[in-house]
Amino acid sequence: MLSCADIATKLSRVTGIPIRFNDMPPDEFRKLLRSMGRPAWHAEEMTVSYLGMSKGASAVLTEEVQRVLGRPATPFDRVAADYARLFPGAVGQ
C-alpha cells in the first residue's frame, strides 16, 4: 500500500517539483481547509476522510476496480507519469 508520503515522493519524482506530505492534527487540517474557503461541511467531511485514511481505512486491497472496469487497476506510478504535466511548474511544461 502507498502512504501519503510515498505518493508525495512519487509525484516529486515525475514532476520535478518538491512535494512533501505534511501530517497534521485534524483540527489544523480542518482550519486549513476553512482558510482556503471551503464550507464547514466540506472541511468536516474531508477531515473525517483524512482521519480514516490515517488509521488505515484505505489499506485494504479489493478486486472492485477490476470487476467494475473489466481490467486491472492502473498502477499509481503510471497514473502519476501520465498526469505529471498537469502540475503547475512541472518539468516539461
C-alpha positions, 0 to 999 in steps of 0.5 A: 500500500502507498502512504501519503508520503510515498505518493508525495515522493512519487509525484516529486519524482515525475514532476520535478517539483518538491512535494512533501506530505505534511501530517497534521492534527485534524483540527489544523487540517480542518482550519486549513481547509476553512482558510482556503474557503471551503464550507464547514461541511466540506472541511468536516467531511474531508477531515473525517476522510483524512482521519480514516485514511490515517488509521488505515481505512484505505489499506485494504486491497479489493478486486472492485476496480477490476470487476467494475472496469473489466481490467486491472487497476492502473498502477499509481506510478503510471497514473502519476507519469501520465498526469505529471504535466498537469502540475503547475511548474512541472518539468516539461511544461 
